[in-house]
Amino acid sequence: MGYTYTVGTGGAAVHALLARDLAPRLVGREAERIEELWQAMWWALHYGGHTRCTSSAPSSRPEA
């Protein structure tokens, strides 16, 4: 589990990235395969640029 925060702005964008772009690629996969999951998240967001949202989303929890 990671930890990130948005200091009042951008939380909805991070949540949208988690729900729409990351969760479908991670659900059902083995949590112990950390490097494999990190790579899947990295490439899922790679072409969207490296903004605060794309950097924060992989370290967030969807229900946060």
PDBQT receptor file of N, H, CA, C and O in Angstrom, charges set to zero:
ATOM      1  N   MET A   1       0.848  -1.164   0.000  1.00  0.00    +0.000 N 
ATOM      2  CA  MET A   1       0.000   0.000   0.000  1.00  0.00    +0.000 C 
ATOM      3  C   MET A   1       0.894   1.227   0.000  1.00  0.00    +0.000 C 
ATOM      4  O   MET A   1       1.913   1.280   0.689  1.00  0.00    +0.000 OA
ATOM      5  N   GLY A   2       0.492   2.195  -0.778  1.00  0.00    +0.000 N 
ATOM      6  H   GLY A   2      -0.336   2.151  -1.337  1.00  0.00    +0.000 HD
ATOM      7  CA  GLY A   2       1.201   3.463  -0.821  1.00  0.00    +0.000 C 
ATOM      8  C   GLY A   2       0.389   4.544  -0.137  1.00  0.00    +0.000 C 
ATOM      9  O   GLY A   2      -0.700   4.289   0.378  1.00  0.00    +0.000 OA
ATOM     10  N   TYR A   3       0.916   5.730  -0.135  1.00  0.00    +0.000 N 
ATOM     11  H   TYR A   3       1.801   5.937  -0.553  1.00  0.00    +0.000 HD
ATOM     12  CA  TYR A   3       0.239   6.851   0.500  1.00  0.00    +0.000 C 
ATOM     13  C   TYR A   3       0.484   8.089  -0.334  1.00  0.00    +0.000 C 
ATOM     14  O   TYR A   3       1.617   8.378  -0.720  1.00  0.00    +0.000 OA
ATOM     15  N   THR A   4      -0.577   8.815  -0.610  1.00  0.00    +0.000 N 
ATOM     16  H   THR A   4      -1.497   8.580  -0.297  1.00  0.00    +0.000 HD
ATOM     17  CA  THR A   4      -0.453  10.091  -1.291  1.00  0.00    +0.000 C 
ATOM     18  C   THR A   4      -1.625  10.973  -0.889  1.00  0.00    +0.000 C 
ATOM     19  O   THR A   4      -2.612  10.485  -0.339  1.00  0.00    +0.000 OA
ATOM     20  N   TYR A   5      -1.524  12.245  -1.154  1.00  0.00    +0.000 N 
ATOM     21  H   TYR A   5      -0.722  12.642  -1.600  1.00  0.00    +0.000 HD
ATOM     22  CA  TYR A   5      -2.630  13.165  -0.877  1.00  0.00    +0.000 C 
ATOM     23  C   TYR A   5      -2.573  14.303  -1.877  1.00  0.00    +0.000 C 
ATOM     24  O   TYR A   5      -1.557  14.505  -2.542  1.00  0.00    +0.000 OA
ATOM     25  N   THR A   6      -3.663  15.045  -1.984  1.00  0.00    +0.000 N 
ATOM     26  H   THR A   6      -4.489  14.881  -1.443  1.00  0.00    +0.000 HD
ATOM     27  CA  THR A   6      -3.743  16.097  -2.986  1.00  0.00    +0.000 C 
ATOM     28  C   THR A   6      -3.919  17.496  -2.407  1.00  0.00    +0.000 C 
ATOM     29  O   THR A   6      -4.041  18.452  -3.174  1.00  0.00    +0.000 OA
ATOM     30  N   VAL A   7      -3.935  17.650  -1.132  1.00  0.00    +0.000 N 
ATOM     31  H   VAL A   7      -3.836  16.874  -0.509  1.00  0.00    +0.000 HD
ATOM     32  CA  VAL A   7      -4.077  18.938  -0.454  1.00  0.00    +0.000 C 
ATOM     33  C   VAL A   7      -5.290  19.710  -0.977  1.00  0.00    +0.000 C 
ATOM     34  O   VAL A   7      -5.210  20.907  -1.254  1.00  0.00    +0.000 OA
ATOM     35  N   GLY A   8      -6.402  19.007  -1.105  1.00  0.00    +0.000 N 
ATOM     36  H   GLY A   8      -6.467  18.035  -0.880  1.00  0.00    +0.000 HD
ATOM     37  CA  GLY A   8      -7.656  19.673  -1.415  1.00  0.00    +0.000 C 
ATOM     38  C   GLY A   8      -8.040  19.771  -2.873  1.00  0.00    +0.000 C 
ATOM     39  O   GLY A   8      -9.203  20.047  -3.167  1.00  0.00    +0.000 OA
ATOM     40  N   THR A   9      -7.127  19.560  -3.802  1.00  0.00    +0.000 N 
ATOM     41  H   THR A   9      -6.182  19.335  -3.564  1.00  0.00    +0.000 HD
ATOM     42  CA  THR A   9      -7.485  19.623  -5.217  1.00  0.00    +0.000 C 
ATOM     43  C   THR A   9      -6.919  18.416  -5.950  1.00  0.00    +0.000 C 
ATOM     44  O   THR A   9      -5.872  17.885  -5.581  1.00  0.00    +0.000 OA
ATOM     45  N   GLY A  10      -7.613  17.998  -6.979  1.00  0.00    +0.000 N 
ATOM     46  H   GLY A  10      -8.464  18.430  -7.279  1.00  0.00    +0.000 HD
ATOM     47  CA  GLY A  10      -7.123  16.912  -7.816  1.00  0.00    +0.000 C 
ATOM     48  C   GLY A  10      -7.517  15.520  -7.364  1.00  0.00    +0.000 C 
ATOM     49  O   GLY A  10      -7.237  14.544  -8.061  1.00  0.00    +0.000 OA
ATOM     50  N   GLY A  11      -8.161  15.408  -6.209  1.00  0.00    +0.000 N 
ATOM     51  H   GLY A  11      -8.388  16.201  -5.643  1.00  0.00    +0.000 HD
ATOM     52  CA  GLY A  11      -8.535  14.092  -5.702  1.00  0.00    +0.000 C 
ATOM     53  C   GLY A  11      -9.465  13.337  -6.631  1.00  0.00    +0.000 C 
ATOM     54  O   GLY A  11      -9.330  12.124  -6.787  1.00  0.00    +0.000 OA
ATOM     55  N   ALA A  12     -10.396  14.025  -7.243  1.00  0.00    +0.000 N 
ATOM     56  H   ALA A  12     -10.505  15.011  -7.116  1.00  0.00    +0.000 HD
ATOM     57  CA  ALA A  12     -11.334  13.371  -8.162  1.00  0.00    +0.000 C 
ATOM     58  C   ALA A  12     -10.610  12.842  -9.393  1.00  0.00    +0.000 C 
ATOM     59  O   ALA A  12     -10.965  11.783  -9.911  1.00  0.00    +0.000 OA
ATOM     60  N   ALA A  13      -9.601  13.564  -9.865  1.00  0.00    +0.000 N 
ATOM     61  H   ALA A  13      -9.313  14.423  -9.444  1.00  0.00    +0.000 HD
ATOM     62  CA  ALA A  13      -8.835  13.112 -11.024  1.00  0.00    +0.000 C 
ATOM     63  C   ALA A  13      -8.035  11.855 -10.686  1.00  0.00    +0.000 C 
ATOM     64  O   ALA A  13      -7.972  10.923 -11.488  1.00  0.00    +0.000 OA
ATOM     65  N   VAL A  14      -7.432  11.830  -9.515  1.00  0.00    +0.000 N 
ATOM     66  H   VAL A  14      -7.483  12.587  -8.864  1.00  0.00    +0.000 HD
ATOM     67  CA  VAL A  14      -6.682  10.643  -9.082  1.00  0.00    +0.000 C 
ATOM     68  C   VAL A  14      -7.636   9.459  -8.941  1.00  0.00    +0.000 C 
ATOM     69  O   VAL A  14      -7.318   8.348  -9.364  1.00  0.00    +0.000 OA
ATOM     70  N   HIS A  15      -8.792   9.696  -8.353  1.00  0.00    +0.000 N 
ATOM     71  H   HIS A  15      -9.050  10.599  -8.009  1.00  0.00    +0.000 HD
ATOM     72  CA  HIS A  15      -9.782   8.626  -8.190  1.00  0.00    +0.000 C 
ATOM     73  C   HIS A  15     -10.218   8.089  -9.551  1.00  0.00    +0.000 C 
ATOM     74  O   HIS A  15     -10.355   6.878  -9.722  1.00  0.00    +0.000 OA
ATOM     75  N   ALA A  16     -10.435   8.973 -10.513  1.00  0.00    +0.000 N 
ATOM     76  H   ALA A  16     -10.324   9.957 -10.375  1.00  0.00    +0.000 HD
ATOM     77  CA  ALA A  16     -10.847   8.542 -11.851  1.00  0.00    +0.000 C 
ATOM     78  C   ALA A  16      -9.769   7.679 -12.505  1.00  0.00    +0.000 C 
ATOM     79  O   ALA A  16     -10.086   6.670 -13.135  1.00  0.00    +0.000 OA
ATOM     80  N   LEU A  17      -8.506   8.061 -12.363  1.00  0.00    +0.000 N 
ATOM     81  H   LEU A  17      -8.249   8.881 -11.851  1.00  0.00    +0.000 HD
ATOM     82  CA  LEU A  17      -7.415   7.250 -12.902  1.00  0.00    +0.000 C 
ATOM     83  C   LEU A  17      -7.393   5.870 -12.260  1.00  0.00    +0.000 C 
ATOM     84  O   LEU A  17      -7.190   4.863 -12.939  1.00  0.00    +0.000 OA
ATOM     85  N   LEU A  18      -7.600   5.829 -10.959  1.00  0.00    +0.000 N 
ATOM     86  H   LEU A  18      -7.764   6.647 -10.407  1.00  0.00    +0.000 HD
ATOM     87  CA  LEU A  18      -7.615   4.545 -10.258  1.00  0.00    +0.000 C 
ATOM     88  C   LEU A  18      -8.754   3.667 -10.758  1.00  0.00    +0.000 C 
ATOM     89  O   LEU A  18      -8.549   2.508 -11.116  1.00  0.00    +0.000 OA
ATOM     90  N   ALA A  19      -9.941   4.229 -10.777  1.00  0.00    +0.000 N 
ATOM     91  H   ALA A  19     -10.108   5.171 -10.486  1.00  0.00    +0.000 HD
ATOM     92  CA  ALA A  19     -11.132   3.446 -11.119  1.00  0.00    +0.000 C 
ATOM     93  C   ALA A  19     -11.164   3.033 -12.592  1.00  0.00    +0.000 C 
ATOM     94  O   ALA A  19     -11.489   1.890 -12.912  1.00  0.00    +0.000 OA
ATOM     95  N   ARG A  20     -10.829   3.953 -13.473  1.00  0.00    +0.000 N 
ATOM     96  H   ARG A  20     -10.565   4.882 -13.213  1.00  0.00    +0.000 HD
ATOM     97  CA  ARG A  20     -10.985   3.706 -14.900  1.00  0.00    +0.000 C 
ATOM     98  C   ARG A  20      -9.755   3.070 -15.546  1.00  0.00    +0.000 C 
ATOM     99  O   ARG A  20      -9.891   2.206 -16.411  1.00  0.00    +0.000 OA
ATOM    100  N   ASP A  21      -8.569   3.484 -15.141  1.00  0.00    +0.000 N 
ATOM    101  H   ASP A  21      -8.458   4.186 -14.438  1.00  0.00    +0.000 HD
ATOM    102  CA  ASP A  21      -7.365   3.073 -15.855  1.00  0.00    +0.000 C 
ATOM    103  C   ASP A  21      -6.521   2.024 -15.142  1.00  0.00    +0.000 C 
ATOM    104  O   ASP A  21      -5.887   1.200 -15.801  1.00  0.00    +0.000 OA
ATOM    105  N   LEU A  22      -6.500   2.036 -13.815  1.00  0.00    +0.000 N 
ATOM    106  H   LEU A  22      -7.015   2.705 -13.280  1.00  0.00    +0.000 HD
ATOM    107  CA  LEU A  22      -5.634   1.096 -13.102  1.00  0.00    +0.000 C 
ATOM    108  C   LEU A  22      -6.360  -0.139 -12.581  1.00  0.00    +0.000 C 
ATOM    109  O   LEU A  22      -5.882  -1.258 -12.765  1.00  0.00    +0.000 OA
ATOM    110  N   ALA A  23      -7.491   0.047 -11.944  1.00  0.00    +0.000 N 
ATOM    111  H   ALA A  23      -7.879   0.956 -11.794  1.00  0.00    +0.000 HD
ATOM    112  CA  ALA A  23      -8.202  -1.088 -11.334  1.00  0.00    +0.000 C 
ATOM    113  C   ALA A  23      -8.459  -2.225 -12.316  1.00  0.00    +0.000 C 
ATOM    114  O   ALA A  23      -8.217  -3.379 -11.963  1.00  0.00    +0.000 OA
ATOM    115  N   PRO A  24      -8.937  -1.957 -13.529  1.00  0.00    +0.000 N 
ATOM    116  CA  PRO A  24      -9.193  -3.065 -14.454  1.00  0.00    +0.000 C 
ATOM    117  C   PRO A  24      -7.942  -3.880 -14.797  1.00  0.00    +0.000 C 
ATOM    118  O   PRO A  24      -8.043  -5.063 -15.120  1.00  0.00    +0.000 OA
ATOM    119  N   ARG A  25      -6.782  -3.260 -14.727  1.00  0.00    +0.000 N 
ATOM    120  H   ARG A  25      -6.700  -2.299 -14.464  1.00  0.00    +0.000 HD
ATOM    121  CA  ARG A  25      -5.539  -3.967 -15.035  1.00  0.00    +0.000 C 
ATOM    122  C   ARG A  25      -4.986  -4.742 -13.846  1.00  0.00    +0.000 C 
ATOM    123  O   ARG A  25      -4.106  -5.585 -14.013  1.00  0.00    +0.000 OA
ATOM    124  N   LEU A  26      -5.496  -4.464 -12.642  1.00  0.00    +0.000 N 
ATOM    125  H   LEU A  26      -6.211  -3.779 -12.506  1.00  0.00    +0.000 HD
ATOM    126  CA  LEU A  26      -4.927  -5.065 -11.444  1.00  0.00    +0.000 C 
ATOM    127  C   LEU A  26      -5.827  -6.086 -10.765  1.00  0.00    +0.000 C 
ATOM    128  O   LEU A  26      -5.335  -7.000 -10.104  1.00  0.00    +0.000 OA
ATOM    129  N   VAL A  27      -7.126  -5.944 -10.916  1.00  0.00    +0.000 N 
ATOM    130  H   VAL A  27      -7.526  -5.201 -11.453  1.00  0.00    +0.000 HD
ATOM    131  CA  VAL A  27      -8.068  -6.843 -10.244  1.00  0.00    +0.000 C 
ATOM    132  C   VAL A  27      -7.811  -8.286 -10.670  1.00  0.00    +0.000 C 
ATOM    133  O   VAL A  27      -7.708  -8.593 -11.857  1.00  0.00    +0.000 OA
ATOM    134  N   GLY A  28      -7.711  -9.158  -9.679  1.00  0.00    +0.000 N 
ATOM    135  H   GLY A  28      -7.795  -8.909  -8.714  1.00  0.00    +0.000 HD
ATOM    136  CA  GLY A  28      -7.510 -10.572  -9.931  1.00  0.00    +0.000 C 
ATOM    137  C   GLY A  28      -6.059 -10.998 -10.076  1.00  0.00    +0.000 C 
ATOM    138  O   GLY A  28      -5.776 -12.186 -10.225  1.00  0.00    +0.000 OA
ATOM    139  N   ARG A  29      -5.134 -10.043 -10.035  1.00  0.00    +0.000 N 
ATOM    140  H   ARG A  29      -5.364  -9.077  -9.914  1.00  0.00    +0.000 HD
ATOM    141  CA  ARG A  29      -3.718 -10.391 -10.156  1.00  0.00    +0.000 C 
ATOM    142  C   ARG A  29      -3.116 -10.606  -8.772  1.00  0.00    +0.000 C 
ATOM    143  O   ARG A  29      -3.662 -10.133  -7.775  1.00  0.00    +0.000 OA
ATOM    144  N   GLU A  30      -2.014 -11.302  -8.710  1.00  0.00    +0.000 N 
ATOM    145  H   GLU A  30      -1.571 -11.686  -9.520  1.00  0.00    +0.000 HD
ATOM    146  CA  GLU A  30      -1.376 -11.629  -7.443  1.00  0.00    +0.000 C 
ATOM    147  C   GLU A  30      -0.675 -10.411  -6.850  1.00  0.00    +0.000 C 
ATOM    148  O   GLU A  30       0.221  -9.840  -7.473  1.00  0.00    +0.000 OA
ATOM    149  N   ALA A  31      -1.084 -10.014  -5.646  1.00  0.00    +0.000 N 
ATOM    150  H   ALA A  31      -1.812 -10.477  -5.140  1.00  0.00    +0.000 HD
ATOM    151  CA  ALA A  31      -0.557  -8.821  -4.992  1.00  0.00    +0.000 C 
ATOM    152  C   ALA A  31       0.930  -8.933  -4.673  1.00  0.00    +0.000 C 
ATOM    153  O   ALA A  31       1.606  -7.912  -4.547  1.00  0.00    +0.000 OA
ATOM    154  N   GLU A  32       1.446 -10.133  -4.540  1.00  0.00    +0.000 N 
ATOM    155  H   GLU A  32       0.896 -10.962  -4.642  1.00  0.00    +0.000 HD
ATOM    156  CA  GLU A  32       2.855 -10.320  -4.200  1.00  0.00    +0.000 C 
ATOM    157  C   GLU A  32       3.783  -9.998  -5.366  1.00  0.00    +0.000 C 
ATOM    158  O   GLU A  32       4.987  -9.838  -5.167  1.00  0.00    +0.000 OA
ATOM    159  N   ARG A  33       3.251  -9.902  -6.560  1.00  0.00    +0.000 N 
ATOM    160  H   ARG A  33       2.273 -10.032  -6.721  1.00  0.00    +0.000 HD
ATOM    161  CA  ARG A  33       4.066  -9.649  -7.753  1.00  0.00    +0.000 C 
ATOM    162  C   ARG A  33       4.209  -8.144  -7.968  1.00  0.00    +0.000 C 
ATOM    163  O   ARG A  33       3.756  -7.592  -8.971  1.00  0.00    +0.000 OA
ATOM    164  N   ILE A  34       4.843  -7.510  -7.009  1.00  0.00    +0.000 N 
ATOM    165  H   ILE A  34       5.210  -7.959  -6.194  1.00  0.00    +0.000 HD
ATOM    166  CA  ILE A  34       4.906  -6.045  -6.931  1.00  0.00    +0.000 C 
ATOM    167  C   ILE A  34       5.504  -5.420  -8.180  1.00  0.00    +0.000 C 
ATOM    168  O   ILE A  34       4.910  -4.504  -8.748  1.00  0.00    +0.000 OA
ATOM    169  N   GLU A  35       6.653  -5.885  -8.619  1.00  0.00    +0.000 N 
ATOM    170  H   GLU A  35       7.136  -6.630  -8.158  1.00  0.00    +0.000 HD
ATOM    171  CA  GLU A  35       7.290  -5.294  -9.793  1.00  0.00    +0.000 C 
ATOM    172  C   GLU A  35       6.403  -5.420 -11.026  1.00  0.00    +0.000 C 
ATOM    173  O   GLU A  35       6.275  -4.469 -11.796  1.00  0.00    +0.000 OA
ATOM    174  N   GLU A  36       5.795  -6.574 -11.217  1.00  0.00    +0.000 N 
ATOM    175  H   GLU A  36       5.899  -7.347 -10.592  1.00  0.00    +0.000 HD
ATOM    176  CA  GLU A  36       4.903  -6.794 -12.354  1.00  0.00    +0.000 C 
ATOM    177  C   GLU A  36       3.710  -5.839 -12.315  1.00  0.00    +0.000 C 
ATOM    178  O   GLU A  36       3.324  -5.282 -13.343  1.00  0.00    +0.000 OA
ATOM    179  N   LEU A  37       3.127  -5.651 -11.127  1.00  0.00    +0.000 N 
ATOM    180  H   LEU A  37       3.441  -6.104 -10.292  1.00  0.00    +0.000 HD
ATOM    181  CA  LEU A  37       1.986  -4.750 -10.987  1.00  0.00    +0.000 C 
ATOM    182  C   LEU A  37       2.398  -3.299 -11.202  1.00  0.00    +0.000 C 
ATOM    183  O   LEU A  37       1.681  -2.524 -11.834  1.00  0.00    +0.000 OA
ATOM    184  N   TRP A  38       3.566  -2.943 -10.666  1.00  0.00    +0.000 N 
ATOM    185  H   TRP A  38       4.149  -3.573 -10.152  1.00  0.00    +0.000 HD
ATOM    186  CA  TRP A  38       4.055  -1.570 -10.849  1.00  0.00    +0.000 C 
ATOM    187  C   TRP A  38       4.261  -1.286 -12.328  1.00  0.00    +0.000 C 
ATOM    188  O   TRP A  38       3.885  -0.219 -12.816  1.00  0.00    +0.000 OA
ATOM    189  N   GLN A  39       4.857  -2.234 -13.047  1.00  0.00    +0.000 N 
ATOM    190  H   GLN A  39       5.163  -3.100 -12.651  1.00  0.00    +0.000 HD
ATOM    191  CA  GLN A  39       5.064  -2.058 -14.486  1.00  0.00    +0.000 C 
ATOM    192  C   GLN A  39       3.725  -1.915 -15.221  1.00  0.00    +0.000 C 
ATOM    193  O   GLN A  39       3.601  -1.095 -16.130  1.00  0.00    +0.000 OA
ATOM    194  N   ALA A  40       2.739  -2.705 -14.833  1.00  0.00    +0.000 N 
ATOM    195  H   ALA A  40       2.840  -3.371 -14.094  1.00  0.00    +0.000 HD
ATOM    196  CA  ALA A  40       1.419  -2.609 -15.460  1.00  0.00    +0.000 C 
ATOM    197  C   ALA A  40       0.814  -1.227 -15.232  1.00  0.00    +0.000 C 
ATOM    198  O   ALA A  40       0.229  -0.643 -16.145  1.00  0.00    +0.000 OA
ATOM    199  N   MET A  41       0.956  -0.704 -14.013  1.00  0.00    +0.000 N 
ATOM    200  H   MET A  41       1.431  -1.178 -13.272  1.00  0.00    +0.000 HD
ATOM    201  CA  MET A  41       0.435   0.639 -13.723  1.00  0.00    +0.000 C 
ATOM    202  C   MET A  41       1.216   1.702 -14.485  1.00  0.00    +0.000 C 
ATOM    203  O   MET A  41       0.629   2.623 -15.053  1.00  0.00    +0.000 OA
ATOM    204  N   TRP A  42       2.536   1.574 -14.497  1.00  0.00    +0.000 N 
ATOM    205  H   TRP A  42       3.013   0.826 -14.035  1.00  0.00    +0.000 HD
ATOM    206  CA  TRP A  42       3.380   2.548 -15.192  1.00  0.00    +0.000 C 
ATOM    207  C   TRP A  42       2.989   2.650 -16.660  1.00  0.00    +0.000 C 
ATOM    208  O   TRP A  42       2.779   3.751 -17.170  1.00  0.00    +0.000 OA
ATOM    209  N   TRP A  43       2.891   1.515 -17.343  1.00  0.00    +0.000 N 
ATOM    210  H   TRP A  43       3.063   0.621 -16.929  1.00  0.00    +0.000 HD
ATOM    211  CA  TRP A  43       2.585   1.543 -18.772  1.00  0.00    +0.000 C 
ATOM    212  C   TRP A  43       1.141   1.930 -19.041  1.00  0.00    +0.000 C 
ATOM    213  O   TRP A  43       0.845   2.478 -20.103  1.00  0.00    +0.000 OA
ATOM    214  N   ALA A  44       0.236   1.661 -18.110  1.00  0.00    +0.000 N 
ATOM    215  H   ALA A  44       0.476   1.216 -17.248  1.00  0.00    +0.000 HD
ATOM    216  CA  ALA A  44      -1.161   2.083 -18.288  1.00  0.00    +0.000 C 
ATOM    217  C   ALA A  44      -1.266   3.603 -18.303  1.00  0.00    +0.000 C 
ATOM    218  O   ALA A  44      -2.134   4.155 -18.978  1.00  0.00    +0.000 OA
ATOM    219  N   LEU A  45      -0.396   4.280 -17.568  1.00  0.00    +0.000 N 
ATOM    220  H   LEU A  45       0.309   3.831 -17.019  1.00  0.00    +0.000 HD
ATOM    221  CA  LEU A  45      -0.452   5.738 -17.450  1.00  0.00    +0.000 C 
ATOM    222  C   LEU A  45       0.638   6.454 -18.236  1.00  0.00    +0.000 C 
ATOM    223  O   LEU A  45       0.614   7.679 -18.348  1.00  0.00    +0.000 OA
ATOM    224  N   HIS A  46       1.577   5.719 -18.770  1.00  0.00    +0.000 N 
ATOM    225  H   HIS A  46       1.597   4.723 -18.678  1.00  0.00    +0.000 HD
ATOM    226  CA  HIS A  46       2.775   6.279 -19.390  1.00  0.00    +0.000 C 
ATOM    227  C   HIS A  46       2.483   7.330 -20.458  1.00  0.00    +0.000 C 
ATOM    228  O   HIS A  46       3.081   8.406 -20.442  1.00  0.00    +0.000 OA
ATOM    229  N   TYR A  47       1.597   7.042 -21.362  1.00  0.00    +0.000 N 
ATOM    230  H   TYR A  47       1.111   6.169 -21.375  1.00  0.00    +0.000 HD
ATOM    231  CA  TYR A  47       1.362   7.962 -22.475  1.00  0.00    +0.000 C 
ATOM    232  C   TYR A  47       0.435   9.117 -22.122  1.00  0.00    +0.000 C 
ATOM    233  O   TYR A  47       0.167   9.977 -22.962  1.00  0.00    +0.000 OA
ATOM    234  N   GLY A  48      -0.051   9.143 -20.896  1.00  0.00    +0.000 N 
ATOM    235  H   GLY A  48       0.167   8.445 -20.214  1.00  0.00    +0.000 HD
ATOM    236  CA  GLY A  48      -0.860  10.265 -20.440  1.00  0.00    +0.000 C 
ATOM    237  C   GLY A  48      -0.006  11.401 -19.887  1.00  0.00    +0.000 C 
ATOM    238  O   GLY A  48      -0.535  12.434 -19.478  1.00  0.00    +0.000 OA
ATOM    239  N   GLY A  49       1.296  11.216 -19.875  1.00  0.00    +0.000 N 
ATOM    240  H   GLY A  49       1.726  10.376 -20.207  1.00  0.00    +0.000 HD
ATOM    241  CA  GLY A  49       2.203  12.222 -19.336  1.00  0.00    +0.000 C 
ATOM    242  C   GLY A  49       2.505  11.936 -17.879  1.00  0.00    +0.000 C 
ATOM    243  O   GLY A  49       1.891  11.066 -17.260  1.00  0.00    +0.000 OA
ATOM    244  N   HIS A  50       3.436  12.661 -17.351  1.00  0.00    +0.000 N 
ATOM    245  H   HIS A  50       3.934  13.368 -17.853  1.00  0.00    +0.000 HD
ATOM    246  CA  HIS A  50       3.857  12.442 -15.968  1.00  0.00    +0.000 C 
ATOM    247  C   HIS A  50       3.472  13.672 -15.135  1.00  0.00    +0.000 C 
ATOM    248  O   HIS A  50       4.302  14.515 -14.795  1.00  0.00    +0.000 OA
ATOM    249  N   THR A  51       2.209  13.728 -14.836  1.00  0.00    +0.000 N 
ATOM    250  H   THR A  51       1.535  13.043 -15.112  1.00  0.00    +0.000 HD
ATOM    251  CA  THR A  51       1.656  14.828 -14.053  1.00  0.00    +0.000 C 
ATOM    252  C   THR A  51       1.487  14.399 -12.613  1.00  0.00    +0.000 C 
ATOM    253  O   THR A  51       1.791  13.260 -12.257  1.00  0.00    +0.000 OA
ATOM    254  N   ARG A  52       1.007  15.301 -11.793  1.00  0.00    +0.000 N 
ATOM    255  H   ARG A  52       0.760  16.226 -12.083  1.00  0.00    +0.000 HD
ATOM    256  CA  ARG A  52       0.758  14.968 -10.388  1.00  0.00    +0.000 C 
ATOM    257  C   ARG A  52      -0.225  13.811 -10.274  1.00  0.00    +0.000 C 
ATOM    258  O   ARG A  52      -0.041  12.926  -9.438  1.00  0.00    +0.000 OA
ATOM    259  N   CYS A  53      -1.268  13.807 -11.104  1.00  0.00    +0.000 N 
ATOM    260  H   CYS A  53      -1.417  14.526 -11.783  1.00  0.00    +0.000 HD
ATOM    261  CA  CYS A  53      -2.270  12.740 -11.023  1.00  0.00    +0.000 C 
ATOM    262  C   CYS A  53      -1.691  11.384 -11.405  1.00  0.00    +0.000 C 
ATOM    263  O   CYS A  53      -1.908  10.399 -10.698  1.00  0.00    +0.000 OA
ATOM    264  N   THR A  54      -0.957  11.320 -12.516  1.00  0.00    +0.000 N 
ATOM    265  H   THR A  54      -0.780  12.120 -13.090  1.00  0.00    +0.000 HD
ATOM    266  CA  THR A  54      -0.424  10.031 -12.936  1.00  0.00    +0.000 C 
ATOM    267  C   THR A  54       0.674   9.544 -12.010  1.00  0.00    +0.000 C 
ATOM    268  O   THR A  54       0.920   8.341 -11.923  1.00  0.00    +0.000 OA
ATOM    269  N   SER A  55       1.338  10.460 -11.317  1.00  0.00    +0.000 N 
ATOM    270  H   SER A  55       1.138  11.437 -11.388  1.00  0.00    +0.000 HD
ATOM    271  CA  SER A  55       2.354  10.060 -10.349  1.00  0.00    +0.000 C 
ATOM    272  C   SER A  55       1.721   9.642  -9.027  1.00  0.00    +0.000 C 
ATOM    273  O   SER A  55       2.239   8.753  -8.351  1.00  0.00    +0.000 OA
ATOM    274  N   SER A  56       0.617  10.265  -8.652  1.00  0.00    +0.000 N 
ATOM    275  H   SER A  56       0.197  10.988  -9.202  1.00  0.00    +0.000 HD
ATOM    276  CA  SER A  56      -0.031   9.969  -7.376  1.00  0.00    +0.000 C 
ATOM    277  C   SER A  56      -0.892   8.729  -7.436  1.00  0.00    +0.000 C 
ATOM    278  O   SER A  56      -0.954   7.988  -6.455  1.00  0.00    +0.000 OA
ATOM    279  N   ALA A  57      -1.551   8.476  -8.533  1.00  0.00    +0.000 N 
ATOM    280  H   ALA A  57      -1.501   9.079  -9.330  1.00  0.00    +0.000 HD
ATOM    281  CA  ALA A  57      -2.520   7.384  -8.612  1.00  0.00    +0.000 C 
ATOM    282  C   ALA A  57      -1.947   6.015  -8.238  1.00  0.00    +0.000 C 
ATOM    283  O   ALA A  57      -2.604   5.295  -7.486  1.00  0.00    +0.000 OA
ATOM    284  N   PRO A  58      -0.771   5.612  -8.714  1.00  0.00    +0.000 N 
ATOM    285  CA  PRO A  58      -0.288   4.283  -8.345  1.00  0.00    +0.000 C 
ATOM    286  C   PRO A  58      -0.019   4.089  -6.856  1.00  0.00    +0.000 C 
ATOM    287  O   PRO A  58       0.041   2.954  -6.384  1.00  0.00    +0.000 OA
ATOM    288  N   SER A  59       0.143   5.172  -6.116  1.00  0.00    +0.000 N 
ATOM    289  H   SER A  59       0.094   6.095  -6.499  1.00  0.00    +0.000 HD
ATOM    290  CA  SER A  59       0.400   5.023  -4.680  1.00  0.00    +0.000 C 
ATOM    291  C   SER A  59      -0.848   5.271  -3.838  1.00  0.00    +0.000 C 
ATOM    292  O   SER A  59      -0.758   5.384  -2.616  1.00  0.00    +0.000 OA
ATOM    293  N   SER A  60      -1.998   5.354  -4.474  1.00  0.00    +0.000 N 
ATOM    294  H   SER A  60      -2.072   5.262  -5.467  1.00  0.00    +0.000 HD
ATOM    295  CA  SER A  60      -3.244   5.639  -3.777  1.00  0.00    +0.000 C 
ATOM    296  C   SER A  60      -4.088   4.382  -3.571  1.00  0.00    +0.000 C 
ATOM    297  O   SER A  60      -3.832   3.331  -4.159  1.00  0.00    +0.000 OA
ATOM    298  N   ARG A  61      -5.085   4.522  -2.733  1.00  0.00    +0.000 N 
ATOM    299  H   ARG A  61      -5.294   5.376  -2.255  1.00  0.00    +0.000 HD
ATOM    300  CA  ARG A  61      -6.090   3.477  -2.554  1.00  0.00    +0.000 C 
ATOM    301  C   ARG A  61      -7.378   3.972  -3.182  1.00  0.00    +0.000 C 
ATOM    302  O   ARG A  61      -7.757   5.120  -2.952  1.00  0.00    +0.000 OA
ATOM    303  N   PRO A  62      -8.074   3.145  -3.973  1.00  0.00    +0.000 N 
ATOM    304  CA  PRO A  62      -9.279   3.589  -4.675  1.00  0.00    +0.000 C 
ATOM    305  C   PRO A  62     -10.373   4.096  -3.744  1.00  0.00    +0.000 C 
ATOM    306  O   PRO A  62     -11.122   5.000  -4.115  1.00  0.00    +0.000 OA
ATOM    307  N   GLU A  63     -10.480   3.533  -2.548  1.00  0.00    +0.000 N 
ATOM    308  H   GLU A  63      -9.871   2.799  -2.247  1.00  0.00    +0.000 HD
ATOM    309  CA  GLU A  63     -11.554   3.964  -1.653  1.00  0.00    +0.000 C 
ATOM    310  C   GLU A  63     -11.187   5.193  -0.856  1.00  0.00    +0.000 C 
ATOM    311  O   GLU A  63     -11.987   5.657  -0.043  1.00  0.00    +0.000 OA
ATOM    312  N   ALA A  64      -9.994   5.738  -1.066  1.00  0.00    +0.000 N 
ATOM    313  H   ALA A  64      -9.344   5.362  -1.726  1.00  0.00    +0.000 HD
ATOM    314  CA  ALA A  64      -9.557   6.917  -0.312  1.00  0.00    +0.000 C 
ATOM    315  C   ALA A  64     -10.213   8.168  -0.848  1.00  0.00    +0.000 C 
ATOM    316  O   ALA A  64      -9.966   9.261  -0.338  1.00  0.00    +0.000 OA
TER     317      ALA A  64
